[in-house]
């Protein structure tokens, strides 16, 4: 793994954790499992976007 990938994953993890915490503070009556699954969905979309960006920069440029 490259250093930029590790920085990206750590930043994405912090972003998702911050979004879940903010969501819990603003709407505490909503189901926690829904918030965690939403966070996992954002995390997976982040991985997909990084993969597409890597493919684009590596092979098309």
N, C-alpha and C positions, 0 to 999 in steps of 0.2 A: 504494500500500500504506500502510496506517495504521501508526502506531508500535506499537500493541498487537499487530498481526499480526507485525511484525518481531521484537518481543520474544518472542512465542510460538514462532516458528520457530527463533530462536537457542536458546531454552531447550530445545526439543524436540531440536535437533541435539546439544546438550551432553548431554542425558539419554541419547540413543541411543549416543553415543560412550562415555559412562561405562559403560553396560550392556555394550557390546561389550568394553571393556577389562576389566571385572570378570569377564566370562565367559571371556575368554582366560586370566586369572590363575587362576581356579578350576578350569578344565577345559581345559588346553592341548592335549590329544590330540584334541579334537573338531575337525572340519573348519572352517577359517577362513571358507570360502565360505558355509557354513551360518550362521555367526554374522553375517556381513555381510548376508546375505539376511534373516535375522531382524530385524536392525536396520533395514533398509529397510522391512520390513513394519510395524514399530512406527512408523516415520516416516510412512508412508502412512496408517496408522490415526489418527495424530495430526492429519494434515491433514483427514481426513474428520470427525473429532470437532470440529475447529475450525469447519469449514464448517457442520456441523449446529448447533453452538452459535450461530454467526453468524446463520443462518437463523431459529433459534428466537427469539433476542433482537431481531432486526431486524423480523420480520414478525408474530410471534405475541404480543409483549408491547406 
